[in-house]
Amino acid sequence: MSTLSEVAKEAKASMKKAVENTKRELATIRSGKATASLLDTIRVDAYGQPMPLNQVGSVAAPEPRMLTVQPWDKGLIDAIERAIQSSELGLNPSNDGTIIRIPLPSLTEERRKELVKVVRKLAEEGKIAVRHGRTEAISRAKKVEHVSKDDERHTEKDVQKLHDEAIDQLDQLIKAKEVEIMEV
């Protein structure tokens, strides 16, 4: 049987994981600026199986509106280009035989608003995960035996405080990403 401090520690870990997952997901959403993490979700058919793009080449952002992919195997250049074109990112890569250049077009106002909705949806999923961590921890705290009601309530307050901090972090991430997306 676990102790109340273990319950609180596990709750903190699960909430931190939810925030980190949301942060990673938000990084893959395209704003106006080029970031290497933008291509993290792309999989390339290489050597007979789908592989993450960052495992078949190095991704860089040499300019604010340009990404480059330097394939480690020149034979994969066409497969990488096809994978980027067929992704939902709406990018149009070109290659010179050794490196793939991906210019990032400016986002339309309509597309920016759609991306803000996606950001809010991802953030809500993160908040749900945080709330789930809180609920799980509180129900586990009630099952711990040989503990006074005061200690149980104190643990519940600690878990609630962790929950509130995680939700605040998510709110800050959302605001920052929305500002980044709406910036022209």
Buried (B, 14 or more C-beta within 10 A) or exposed (E): EEBBEEBBBBBBEBBBBBBEBBBEBBBBBBBBBBBBBBBBBBBBBBEEEEBEBBEBBEBBBEEEEEBBBBBEEEEBBEBBBEBBEEBEBEBEBEBEEEBBBBEBEEBEEEBBEEBBEBBEEBBEBBBEBBBEBBEBBBEBBEEBEEBEEEBBEBBBEBBBEBBEBBBEBBEEBBEEBBEBBBEE
